[in-house]
Amino acid sequence: MSRRTIYILILVAVVSLSGIVITQIYWVQRAYNLQERQFNDRVVIAMSSVVDRILEANDDSSLVQPVSQMSSNFFVANINDTLHPYFLETLLREEFQALNLKEEFEYGIYDCFSDSIVYGGRVDFEREIVLDDKSKIRIQKSFEKDGHYFGIYFPQKTTLVIGSMDFWIFSSLMIVVVVIFFGYAIAIILKQKRLSEIKTDFINNMTHELKTPISTIGISSSMLLREDVKEDPQRQQQYATIIQNENERLKSQVERVLQVATLSPEKLELKNELVDMHQVIKGALDALDVKMTETGGRINQECNAKNSVVYGDRVHLTNLIYNLVDNALKYTDEQPNISVRTSNNGKRLVMSISDNGIGIEHKHQRLIFDKFFRVPTGNVHNVKGFGLGLFYVKTVVDAHKGSVNVSSTPGKGSTFTVELNAHES
């Protein structure tokens, strides 16, 4: 399946799921509004019944619209006279229970003569009647109306309404599970697609790298079978040497791929000792001196770390520096200009290798340390390799409990930064 087909299928699936999620949100909102409206209606009915009973007890029937909703969870009822808290609480309990309103609420009684809340209480249907100090009740402001009032406040109304939406909560959770599963499946598909591309790229590179020595061996073998060569010992020796050299080259490439391909920080055997990384850097740069001379490049060393000693494997750490500097040389189209710097950051030794090479696009930077990955450059890679160099670097750094990062701008170069634990003397 082509990349374009996969992306089209993903896009269609994302649009479909987005539509389902938006629809679900719409209906959940409508269901919430309906449940809230039903709750409000029951509260108003219950409070109206309480007011009717209070007026009946006082032989008063002059109120027309006694109950009003001040906010989402705050209701106020008008009465024409003072009211005893115990009597009010008893009526509220009875009317609320009759309408299956058994959530905790607070109430306050407002007296127009004193212009204040004269009493506050909290009702919990799971316990006996509770009479609280009014200072503990959240209804502390006046209702900005004349007369006698009592107010009802539901501190957990939102939780109550949501709790009554069992079906919608369950269906929403199922949709969330589907979305998470879809996201995971897409991630797996894209990962498998990328691994397939890396595998194909690796096979192409492997074929290219092995084809040359095999072809050379084949040509040299054919030459050895010619009659005129059989009678010329010098030419026989020449072709036999070519076959031997190419065979060693082929063997070396296969062994290197097999060794690094099975490498991991857990399996890497370290011969740890105290290693001065300034000496390691110098040794790695000396080994690359010939190649540097051939390219006409230069290396700037700024080894400013006061503590450059780490506890690690000298061979692997040398290969680490060698690989990073060698990459800086290989992936530079113009005259190489490389800087190697060291410094200390607390108890860490920081080493950075910067170049003026072709750089790495941001989308590839998180992948370059993966096994076999090579930055795509079309059908042909200008630089030979199997995509194992930076994987080896990351493996060595991880084995030494360090970190490696890259910062790069296409066309301007890259900087690889390695941090290792400095040895405390």
LINDA-V899441 format. One record per residue. N is the residue number from 1. SS is DSSP state (@ for helix, = for strand, . for the rest). PSI is psi in degrees with one decimal (999 if undefined). Layout:
BEGIN
n:N ss:SS psi:PSI
n:N ss:SS psi:PSI
END
This chain:
BEGIN
n:1 ss:. psi:131.3
n:2 ss:. psi:159.6
n:3 ss:@ psi:-39.8
n:4 ss:@ psi:-41.9
n:5 ss:@ psi:-42.4
n:6 ss:@ psi:-45.6
n:7 ss:@ psi:-35.8
n:8 ss:@ psi:-43.9
n:9 ss:@ psi:-41.1
n:10 ss:@ psi:-42.7
n:11 ss:@ psi:-45.4
n:12 ss:@ psi:-43.1
n:13 ss:@ psi:-41.6
n:14 ss:@ psi:-43.4
n:15 ss:@ psi:-42.9
n:16 ss:@ psi:-47.6
n:17 ss:@ psi:-36.6
n:18 ss:@ psi:-40.9
n:19 ss:@ psi:-41.0
n:20 ss:@ psi:-43.5
n:21 ss:@ psi:-44.3
n:22 ss:@ psi:-42.4
n:23 ss:@ psi:-43.1
n:24 ss:@ psi:-43.5
n:25 ss:@ psi:-41.1
n:26 ss:@ psi:-47.7
n:27 ss:@ psi:-33.6
n:28 ss:@ psi:-41.6
n:29 ss:@ psi:-43.2
n:30 ss:@ psi:-41.0
n:31 ss:@ psi:-40.5
n:32 ss:@ psi:-45.8
n:33 ss:@ psi:-39.0
n:34 ss:@ psi:-46.1
n:35 ss:@ psi:-38.7
n:36 ss:@ psi:-41.8
n:37 ss:@ psi:-41.3
n:38 ss:@ psi:-40.1
n:39 ss:@ psi:-46.5
n:40 ss:@ psi:-42.2
n:41 ss:@ psi:-41.8
n:42 ss:@ psi:-37.5
n:43 ss:@ psi:-45.3
n:44 ss:@ psi:-42.9
n:45 ss:@ psi:-44.6
n:46 ss:@ psi:-45.2
n:47 ss:@ psi:-36.0
n:48 ss:@ psi:-40.2
n:49 ss:@ psi:-38.7
n:50 ss:@ psi:-45.7
n:51 ss:@ psi:-42.3
n:52 ss:@ psi:-41.7
n:53 ss:@ psi:-34.8
n:54 ss:@ psi:-44.3
n:55 ss:@ psi:-37.0
n:56 ss:@ psi:-39.2
n:57 ss:@ psi:-29.2
n:58 ss:. psi:4.9
n:59 ss:. psi:46.9
n:60 ss:. psi:134.3
n:61 ss:. psi:34.0
n:62 ss:. psi:-12.4
n:63 ss:. psi:135.3
n:64 ss:. psi:-48.2
n:65 ss:. psi:81.3
n:66 ss:. psi:-25.0
n:67 ss:= psi:135.2
n:68 ss:= psi:148.9
n:69 ss:= psi:117.9
n:70 ss:= psi:-32.7
n:71 ss:= psi:-172.3
n:72 ss:. psi:-40.9
n:73 ss:. psi:25.6
n:74 ss:= psi:121.8
n:75 ss:= psi:145.5
n:76 ss:= psi:136.9
n:77 ss:= psi:134.6
n:78 ss:= psi:135.3
n:79 ss:= psi:160.7
n:80 ss:. psi:1.8
n:81 ss:. psi:171.7
n:82 ss:. psi:159.1
n:83 ss:. psi:137.4
n:84 ss:. psi:131.1
n:85 ss:@ psi:-43.4
n:86 ss:@ psi:-41.8
n:87 ss:@ psi:-44.6
n:88 ss:@ psi:-43.6
n:89 ss:@ psi:-37.5
n:90 ss:@ psi:-44.8
n:91 ss:@ psi:-42.5
n:92 ss:@ psi:-43.5
n:93 ss:@ psi:-46.8
n:94 ss:@ psi:-47.2
n:95 ss:@ psi:-37.9
n:96 ss:@ psi:-40.9
n:97 ss:@ psi:-34.8
n:98 ss:@ psi:-30.6
n:99 ss:. psi:17.6
n:100 ss:. psi:36.4
n:101 ss:. psi:93.5
n:102 ss:. psi:30.0
n:103 ss:. psi:148.7
n:104 ss:. psi:138.6
n:105 ss:= psi:163.3
n:106 ss:= psi:150.5
n:107 ss:= psi:152.5
n:108 ss:= psi:143.4
n:109 ss:= psi:123.1
n:110 ss:= psi:133.0
n:111 ss:= psi:121.1
n:112 ss:. psi:-21.5
n:113 ss:. psi:-41.4
n:114 ss:. psi:-6.4
n:115 ss:. psi:49.3
n:116 ss:= psi:169.5
n:117 ss:= psi:116.0
n:118 ss:= psi:-15.5
n:119 ss:= psi:145.2
n:120 ss:= psi:144.8
n:121 ss:= psi:163.5
n:122 ss:= psi:136.8
n:123 ss:= psi:125.2
n:124 ss:. psi:116.1
n:125 ss:. psi:-13.6
n:126 ss:. psi:-7.0
n:127 ss:. psi:177.0
n:128 ss:. psi:176.8
n:129 ss:. psi:129.7
n:130 ss:. psi:123.1
n:131 ss:. psi:117.7
n:132 ss:. psi:161.8
n:133 ss:. psi:136.7
n:134 ss:@ psi:-21.8
n:135 ss:@ psi:-17.7
n:136 ss:@ psi:-6.1
n:137 ss:. psi:140.7
n:138 ss:. psi:-12.2
n:139 ss:. psi:88.2
n:140 ss:. psi:-6.5
n:141 ss:. psi:155.2
n:142 ss:. psi:162.8
n:143 ss:. psi:5.6
n:144 ss:. psi:39.7
n:145 ss:. psi:158.6
n:146 ss:. psi:151.2
n:147 ss:. psi:-163.7
n:148 ss:= psi:133.1
n:149 ss:= psi:158.1
n:150 ss:= psi:145.1
n:151 ss:= psi:148.3
n:152 ss:= psi:130.3
n:153 ss:= psi:127.6
n:154 ss:. psi:100.6
n:155 ss:. psi:-22.9
n:156 ss:. psi:33.8
n:157 ss:@ psi:-44.3
n:158 ss:@ psi:-44.3
n:159 ss:@ psi:-40.1
n:160 ss:@ psi:-46.2
n:161 ss:@ psi:-44.2
n:162 ss:@ psi:-38.6
n:163 ss:@ psi:-21.9
n:164 ss:. psi:3.2
n:165 ss:. psi:51.4
n:166 ss:@ psi:-48.8
n:167 ss:@ psi:-44.7
n:168 ss:@ psi:-36.0
n:169 ss:@ psi:-44.0
n:170 ss:@ psi:-45.9
n:171 ss:@ psi:-36.2
n:172 ss:@ psi:-40.4
n:173 ss:@ psi:-39.0
n:174 ss:@ psi:-39.5
n:175 ss:@ psi:-39.5
n:176 ss:@ psi:-42.0
n:177 ss:@ psi:-42.8
n:178 ss:@ psi:-42.6
n:179 ss:@ psi:-43.4
n:180 ss:@ psi:-43.8
n:181 ss:@ psi:-41.5
n:182 ss:@ psi:-45.2
n:183 ss:@ psi:-41.7
n:184 ss:@ psi:-42.9
n:185 ss:@ psi:-41.6
n:186 ss:@ psi:-42.8
n:187 ss:@ psi:-41.5
n:188 ss:@ psi:-42.8
n:189 ss:@ psi:-46.9
n:190 ss:@ psi:-37.2
n:191 ss:@ psi:-44.7
n:192 ss:@ psi:-37.4
n:193 ss:@ psi:-43.4
n:194 ss:@ psi:-41.1
n:195 ss:@ psi:-36.4
n:196 ss:@ psi:-41.3
n:197 ss:@ psi:-41.1
n:198 ss:@ psi:-41.4
n:199 ss:@ psi:-44.4
n:200 ss:@ psi:-42.5
n:201 ss:@ psi:-41.5
n:202 ss:@ psi:-43.3
n:203 ss:@ psi:-41.3
n:204 ss:@ psi:-44.9
n:205 ss:@ psi:-42.3
n:206 ss:@ psi:-44.4
n:207 ss:@ psi:-43.1
n:208 ss:@ psi:-42.8
n:209 ss:@ psi:-34.2
n:210 ss:@ psi:-21.1
n:211 ss:@ psi:-38.9
n:212 ss:@ psi:-53.6
n:213 ss:@ psi:-35.2
n:214 ss:@ psi:-43.0
n:215 ss:@ psi:-41.3
n:216 ss:@ psi:-42.5
n:217 ss:@ psi:-41.0
n:218 ss:@ psi:-44.6
n:219 ss:@ psi:-44.1
n:220 ss:@ psi:-37.8
n:221 ss:@ psi:-40.4
n:222 ss:@ psi:-39.9
n:223 ss:@ psi:-36.2
n:224 ss:@ psi:-23.0
n:225 ss:. psi:-10.1
n:226 ss:. psi:143.7
n:227 ss:@ psi:-40.1
n:228 ss:@ psi:-28.1
n:229 ss:@ psi:-34.2
n:230 ss:@ psi:-29.1
n:231 ss:. psi:4.0
n:232 ss:. psi:94.9
n:233 ss:@ psi:-34.1
n:234 ss:@ psi:-42.9
n:235 ss:@ psi:-35.5
n:236 ss:@ psi:-45.1
n:237 ss:@ psi:-38.2
n:238 ss:@ psi:-48.5
n:239 ss:@ psi:-34.5
n:240 ss:@ psi:-39.0
n:241 ss:@ psi:-41.1
n:242 ss:@ psi:-45.1
n:243 ss:@ psi:-43.0
n:244 ss:@ psi:-45.5
n:245 ss:@ psi:-43.7
n:246 ss:@ psi:-33.9
n:247 ss:@ psi:-41.2
n:248 ss:@ psi:-39.0
n:249 ss:@ psi:-43.6
n:250 ss:@ psi:-43.6
n:251 ss:@ psi:-42.7
n:252 ss:@ psi:-42.2
n:253 ss:@ psi:-43.9
n:254 ss:@ psi:-44.1
n:255 ss:@ psi:-40.8
n:256 ss:@ psi:-42.1
n:257 ss:@ psi:-44.7
n:258 ss:@ psi:-38.4
n:259 ss:@ psi:-49.3
n:260 ss:@ psi:-32.7
n:261 ss:@ psi:-28.6
n:262 ss:. psi:10.9
n:263 ss:. psi:144.6
n:264 ss:. psi:156.3
n:265 ss:. psi:-32.1
n:266 ss:. psi:-32.3
n:267 ss:. psi:-9.5
n:268 ss:. psi:119.4
n:269 ss:. psi:119.9
n:270 ss:. psi:134.0
n:271 ss:. psi:84.6
n:272 ss:= psi:141.4
n:273 ss:= psi:171.3
n:274 ss:= psi:122.7
n:275 ss:= psi:127.0
n:276 ss:= psi:110.8
n:277 ss:@ psi:-22.5
n:278 ss:@ psi:-39.4
n:279 ss:@ psi:-39.3
n:280 ss:@ psi:-44.9
n:281 ss:@ psi:-44.1
n:282 ss:@ psi:-42.2
n:283 ss:@ psi:-41.6
n:284 ss:@ psi:-38.6
n:285 ss:@ psi:-34.2
n:286 ss:@ psi:-38.6
n:287 ss:@ psi:-25.5
n:288 ss:. psi:7.8
n:289 ss:@ psi:-41.7
n:290 ss:@ psi:-47.5
n:291 ss:@ psi:-37.7
n:292 ss:@ psi:-40.0
n:293 ss:@ psi:-39.0
n:294 ss:@ psi:-36.3
n:295 ss:@ psi:-11.8
n:296 ss:. psi:19.1
n:297 ss:. psi:-178.9
n:298 ss:= psi:153.1
n:299 ss:= psi:128.9
n:300 ss:= psi:120.4
n:301 ss:= psi:129.0
n:302 ss:= psi:76.8
n:303 ss:= psi:86.6
n:304 ss:. psi:1.4
n:305 ss:. psi:127.8
n:306 ss:. psi:-31.1
n:307 ss:. psi:102.4
n:308 ss:. psi:12.7
n:309 ss:= psi:131.2
n:310 ss:= psi:164.1
n:311 ss:= psi:106.6
n:312 ss:= psi:-168.4
n:313 ss:= psi:116.8
n:314 ss:@ psi:-41.5
n:315 ss:@ psi:-49.8
n:316 ss:@ psi:-37.9
n:317 ss:@ psi:-36.5
n:318 ss:@ psi:-44.4
n:319 ss:@ psi:-35.5
n:320 ss:@ psi:-52.5
n:321 ss:@ psi:-41.8
n:322 ss:@ psi:-46.4
n:323 ss:@ psi:-42.8
n:324 ss:@ psi:-44.1
n:325 ss:@ psi:-38.6
n:326 ss:@ psi:-40.4
n:327 ss:@ psi:-39.9
n:328 ss:@ psi:-35.0
n:329 ss:@ psi:-43.2
n:330 ss:@ psi:-35.8
n:331 ss:. psi:42.4
n:332 ss:. psi:117.4
n:333 ss:. psi:-32.0
n:334 ss:. psi:-166.5
n:335 ss:. psi:121.0
n:336 ss:. psi:137.2
n:337 ss:= psi:100.4
n:338 ss:= psi:139.6
n:339 ss:= psi:130.5
n:340 ss:= psi:119.3
n:341 ss:= psi:148.0
n:342 ss:= psi:150.0
n:343 ss:= psi:172.4
n:344 ss:= psi:138.5
n:345 ss:= psi:91.0
n:346 ss:. psi:-121.7
n:347 ss:. psi:14.1
n:348 ss:= psi:144.0
n:349 ss:= psi:124.2
n:350 ss:= psi:124.7
n:351 ss:= psi:132.5
n:352 ss:= psi:139.0
n:353 ss:= psi:114.3
n:354 ss:= psi:148.6
n:355 ss:. psi:172.1
n:356 ss:. psi:36.8
n:357 ss:. psi:-159.9
n:358 ss:. psi:-16.3
n:359 ss:. psi:173.6
n:360 ss:. psi:130.0
n:361 ss:. psi:148.9
n:362 ss:@ psi:-38.3
n:363 ss:@ psi:-18.8
n:364 ss:@ psi:-12.1
n:365 ss:@ psi:-33.0
n:366 ss:. psi:-5.8
n:367 ss:. psi:-14.0
n:368 ss:. psi:-18.5
n:369 ss:. psi:0.6
n:370 ss:. psi:150.1
n:371 ss:. psi:130.8
n:372 ss:. psi:-3.5
n:373 ss:. psi:134.3
n:374 ss:. psi:139.4
n:375 ss:. psi:125.3
n:376 ss:. psi:130.7
n:377 ss:. psi:34.5
n:378 ss:. psi:-158.5
n:379 ss:. psi:-18.1
n:380 ss:. psi:133.0
n:381 ss:. psi:127.2
n:382 ss:. psi:-26.0
n:383 ss:. psi:129.8
n:384 ss:. psi:150.7
n:385 ss:. psi:171.0
n:386 ss:. psi:4.9
n:387 ss:. psi:33.4
n:388 ss:. psi:-12.8
n:389 ss:@ psi:-53.1
n:390 ss:@ psi:-29.0
n:391 ss:@ psi:-40.9
n:392 ss:@ psi:-42.8
n:393 ss:@ psi:-48.4
n:394 ss:@ psi:-38.2
n:395 ss:@ psi:-44.1
n:396 ss:@ psi:-43.8
n:397 ss:@ psi:-44.7
n:398 ss:@ psi:-39.1
n:399 ss:@ psi:-27.2
n:400 ss:. psi:13.5
n:401 ss:. psi:38.3
n:402 ss:. psi:-164.4
n:403 ss:= psi:151.5
n:404 ss:= psi:134.8
n:405 ss:= psi:161.2
n:406 ss:= psi:141.3
n:407 ss:= psi:124.0
n:408 ss:= psi:147.7
n:409 ss:= psi:120.3
n:410 ss:. psi:130.5
n:411 ss:. psi:-9.5
n:412 ss:. psi:-17.6
n:413 ss:= psi:179.7
n:414 ss:= psi:155.7
n:415 ss:= psi:119.4
n:416 ss:= psi:127.9
n:417 ss:= psi:124.0
n:418 ss:= psi:131.1
n:419 ss:= psi:129.2
n:420 ss:= psi:157.4
n:421 ss:= psi:121.8
n:422 ss:= psi:144.8
n:423 ss:. psi:130.6
n:424 ss:. psi:117.7
n:425 ss:. psi:999
END
